[in-house]
Amino acid sequence: MSALADSTSDLPAPQPASQDEPLLRLRGIGKNFGPVQALVGVDLDVPAGQVTGLAGDNGAGKSVLIKCISGIHAPDQGQMFWEGHPVHIRTPRDAAHLGIETVYQDLALCDNLDIVQNMFLGRERTKRDILDEEAMETAARETLTSLAVTTVRSIRQPVASLSGGQRQSVAIAKAVLWNNKLVIMDEPTAALGVAQTAMVLDLARRLTDRGHAVIMISHNMSDLFQIADQIAVLHLGRMVAVRPAAELDRQIVVDLMTTGASTRTVEPEKG
């Protein structure tokens, strides 16, 4: 069994290699699909303890970029650095070994299994060749409690009975259970109500409070500006801006998404 599978939910929160070094650094990342250039020379720094919002129009390259980071696609050009060291992420297993977990829009949860079974799916704990249900229940409960996920009735509740926000919370807790350092969220608030959206955004912020890095893709500008420390904008496969959220507003981001540039500046708050 790998060291990753032996991890427990009470391990110390992840820490970056140094205060100056981002957890993940991308330099000149390119990806081609035949004659189509999906990504062109993408640079991005992803610091630990921060939410990086990823914005872009449909077809801008957001999904391709996170699939390169998560090992589904291998970049054709460029270099990735993890905690200051060059890495080659060729498979999802490589990404998981580093501590990168992606929560996709479909969540990849099994409706016919309960919360504990979903959180340990494929990584079940055993004792003398028998499932160690007690250890898995304890770890699942501790992880959910540490993230202040208190709305589920029971950790043995079938996932099919959960609300959209609860399902997102379980998928995120599953990522945290294995002590991952970077959690990528793909449209986590899509189709959620106001209360459920607030719950998921609060959960993302709690991840950064524990030292995790978060990349969040969202078409919802309100969500991005509520949660993101910095916002990265892709336009036609190129990274056209990576700026602190405080230096942007919705109209500037829309300009960057649709034209690749903006001459606007953030209006100072009237005091």
matplotlib code that plots the C-alpha trace (Angstrom):
import matplotlib.pyplot as plt

x = [0.0, 1.3, 2.2, -0.7, -3.1, -1.8, -2.5, -4.8, -7.1, -5.3, -2.0, -0.7, -1.9, 0.3, 2.9, 4.7, 8.4, 9.1, 7.2, 8.4, 7.9, 4.4, 3.1, 2.6, 4.4, 3.5, 5.9, 5.2, 2.6, 1.3, -1.1, -2.1, -4.8, -3.8, -3.7, -5.7, -3.6, -5.7, -3.0, -0.2, 2.6, 0.6, 2.3, 0.6, 1.7, -0.6, 0.3, -0.6, -3.2, -5.0, -7.9, -6.9, -10.0, -9.8, -12.0, -12.4, -15.1, -16.2, -13.3, -10.7, -8.7, -9.8, -10.6, -7.5, -5.3, -6.7, -6.5, -2.8, -2.3, -4.2, -2.4, -5.2, -3.4, 0.4, 1.5, 3.4, 5.5, 6.6, 7.5, 5.7, 7.3, 5.9, 7.2, 10.1, 11.1, 10.5, 7.9, 6.3, 2.7, 1.9, -1.0, -3.7, -1.7, 1.3, -0.9, -2.3, 1.2, 2.2, -1.0, -3.2, -6.9, -9.6, -13.2, -14.9, -18.4, -19.9, -18.2, -17.5, -19.6, -21.5, -25.2, -25.6, -22.9, -22.9, -20.6, -17.8, -17.8, -17.5, -14.7, -12.6, -13.6, -10.6, -8.6, -10.4, -8.7, -8.4, -7.4, -6.4, -7.9, -11.3, -12.6, -11.8, -15.2, -14.4, -11.2, -12.8, -15.8, -13.5, -11.3, -14.4, -16.1, -12.9, -12.3, -15.9, -15.7, -12.4, -14.0, -17.1, -19.4, -22.3, -25.3, -25.2, -27.4, -25.1, -21.8, -23.6, -26.2, -26.5, -25.0, -28.2, -30.1, -27.8, -28.4, -26.2, -24.2, -23.8, -22.5, -20.0, -18.9, -18.4, -16.4, -14.2, -13.8, -12.8, -10.0, -8.8, -8.9, -5.8, -3.8, -3.8, -2.1, -3.9, -7.7, -9.0, -12.8, -14.5, -17.7, -18.4, -21.5, -23.2, -26.9, -26.7, -29.1, -27.9, -27.5, -25.8, -23.4, -22.5, -21.7, -19.4, -17.6, -17.1, -15.7, -13.2, -12.1, -11.6, -9.3, -7.0, -7.1, -5.6, -2.8, -4.2, -4.1, -7.4, -8.0, -11.6, -13.1, -16.4, -18.5, -20.2, -18.4, -20.0, -18.6, -15.1, -14.9, -16.3, -13.7, -10.7, -7.4, -6.2, -8.0, -6.4, -8.0, -7.6, -8.5, -8.2, -5.7, -3.5, -3.2, -3.9, -4.0, -3.1, -3.9, -5.1, -8.9, -8.8, -7.3, -10.1, -13.9, -16.5, -16.3, -12.5, -12.7, -15.4, -13.2, -10.2, -12.4, -13.9, -11.1, -7.9, -7.3, -9.0, -8.2, -10.5, -9.3, -11.0, -13.0, -11.7, -14.3, -16.0, -15.2]
y = [0.0, 3.4, 6.2, 8.2, 5.4, 5.3, 9.0, 10.0, 13.0, 14.4, 15.0, 18.5, 21.0, 21.2, 23.9, 25.4, 24.9, 28.5, 31.7, 33.1, 30.0, 29.2, 25.7, 25.3, 27.3, 26.9, 28.4, 28.4, 25.6, 24.7, 22.0, 21.1, 18.8, 18.3, 21.7, 23.3, 25.2, 24.8, 26.5, 28.8, 29.8, 29.8, 31.1, 30.8, 30.9, 29.1, 30.0, 27.9, 29.3, 31.2, 30.8, 31.3, 32.0, 30.8, 32.7, 32.5, 32.2, 28.8, 27.3, 29.6, 26.6, 26.4, 22.7, 21.8, 23.7, 21.9, 18.6, 19.3, 20.0, 16.9, 14.5, 13.8, 15.7, 15.9, 19.4, 19.6, 22.6, 24.3, 23.2, 22.7, 23.3, 21.8, 23.3, 24.8, 21.5, 20.7, 17.9, 15.9, 15.1, 12.4, 10.6, 11.4, 9.0, 11.4, 14.3, 12.4, 11.4, 15.1, 16.1, 17.4, 16.5, 17.7, 17.9, 17.8, 19.2, 15.6, 15.0, 11.3, 10.2, 6.9, 7.5, 3.9, 4.2, 6.1, 9.0, 6.9, 4.4, 7.3, 8.9, 5.7, 4.3, 2.6, 3.3, 1.2, 0.5, -3.1, -4.9, -8.6, -8.6, -7.3, -3.8, -1.6, 0.1, 1.8, 3.4, 4.7, 6.1, 7.8, 9.4, 10.5, 12.0, 13.8, 15.2, 16.5, 18.0, 19.7, 21.4, 22.3, 20.2, 19.8, 19.6, 15.9, 13.8, 10.8, 9.7, 6.6, 8.6, 7.5, 10.1, 9.9, 11.5, 14.5, 18.0, 19.5, 21.5, 18.5, 16.4, 19.1, 19.1, 15.4, 15.5, 18.3, 16.4, 13.3, 15.4, 16.7, 13.3, 12.2, 15.3, 16.9, 20.3, 21.6, 21.2, 22.1, 22.8, 22.8, 25.0, 23.9, 26.2, 25.5, 24.7, 25.4, 27.6, 30.7, 28.8, 25.9, 28.2, 30.0, 26.7, 25.6, 28.9, 28.9, 25.4, 26.6, 29.4, 26.9, 24.9, 27.9, 28.7, 25.2, 26.0, 24.3, 26.0, 26.1, 26.7, 27.5, 27.6, 29.5, 31.4, 33.1, 36.4, 37.0, 33.8, 34.5, 38.0, 36.7, 34.0, 34.5, 36.1, 36.3, 35.9, 34.4, 35.0, 32.9, 34.2, 31.8, 29.6, 32.4, 33.7, 37.4, 38.4, 37.1, 39.8, 40.2, 40.2, 43.7, 45.1, 43.8, 44.2, 42.3, 44.5, 44.3, 40.5, 40.4, 42.6, 40.3, 37.2, 38.5, 40.6, 39.6, 43.2, 46.0, 49.7, 50.0, 50.5, 49.7, 52.7, 53.7, 53.2, 56.3, 56.9]
z = [0.0, -0.9, 1.5, 0.2, 1.0, 4.6, 5.1, 7.9, 8.1, 11.1, 9.4, 9.7, 7.1, 4.1, 3.9, 0.9, 0.3, 1.2, 1.7, -1.6, -3.7, -5.0, -4.5, -8.3, -11.0, -14.7, -17.3, -21.0, -20.9, -24.4, -25.6, -29.1, -30.4, -34.0, -35.6, -32.8, -30.2, -27.0, -24.7, -25.8, -23.5, -20.3, -17.1, -13.7, -10.1, -7.6, -4.0, -1.0, 1.3, -1.5, -3.9, -7.5, -9.6, -13.2, -15.7, -19.4, -22.1, -23.4, -25.4, -23.7, -22.4, -18.8, -18.8, -20.8, -18.3, -15.3, -17.1, -17.7, -14.1, -13.0, -15.3, -17.9, -20.7, -21.0, -22.0, -25.4, -24.3, -21.1, -17.6, -14.3, -10.9, -7.7, -4.5, -6.5, -8.2, -11.9, -12.3, -15.1, -14.5, -17.0, -15.3, -12.6, -10.3, -10.7, -9.7, -6.7, -5.6, -5.5, -3.7, -6.5, -6.5, -8.9, -8.0, -11.4, -12.1, -12.1, -8.7, -9.5, -6.6, -6.5, -5.6, -4.4, -1.8, 1.5, 2.4, 4.0, 1.1, -1.4, 0.5, 0.6, -2.8, -4.2, -1.1, 1.5, 4.8, 5.9, 9.1, 8.7, 5.2, 6.4, 5.8, 8.8, 8.9, 12.3, 11.1, 7.9, 9.8, 12.2, 9.5, 7.5, 10.5, 11.6, 8.1, 7.7, 11.2, 10.5, 7.5, 9.5, 7.3, 9.7, 7.5, 6.7, 8.9, 9.1, 7.5, 6.6, 4.7, 1.0, -1.4, -3.5, -0.6, -0.3, -1.6, -4.3, -1.7, 0.5, -2.4, -3.2, 0.4, 0.4, -2.8, -1.4, 1.9, 0.0, -1.7, 1.7, 3.4, 1.6, 2.7, -0.8, -1.0, -4.1, -4.7, -8.1, -8.2, -11.6, -11.5, -7.8, -7.5, -10.8, -10.3, -6.6, -4.6, -2.6, 0.7, -0.9, -2.8, 0.4, 2.0, -0.8, -0.9, 2.9, 2.5, -0.1, 2.2, 5.1, 2.8, 2.3, 6.1, 6.5, 4.1, 1.0, -2.4, -4.3, -8.0, -8.8, -12.2, -12.4, -14.8, -11.8, -11.3, -7.9, -6.6, -8.0, -6.5, -3.2, -2.7, -5.0, -3.8, -7.3, -10.7, -13.8, -17.1, -20.3, -23.7, -26.7, -25.0, -23.7, -20.1, -20.5, -16.9, -13.4, -10.9, -7.3, -7.2, -5.6, -8.8, -10.9, -11.2, -13.2, -16.3, -16.5, -16.3, -19.0, -21.2, -20.7, -21.4, -24.6, -26.1, -24.2, -23.0, -20.9, -20.6, -17.6, -14.0, -10.7, -9.5, -6.0, -3.2, -2.0, 1.6]

ax = plt.figure().add_subplot(projection="3d")
ax.plot(x, y, z, "-o")
ax.set_aspect("equal")
plt.show()
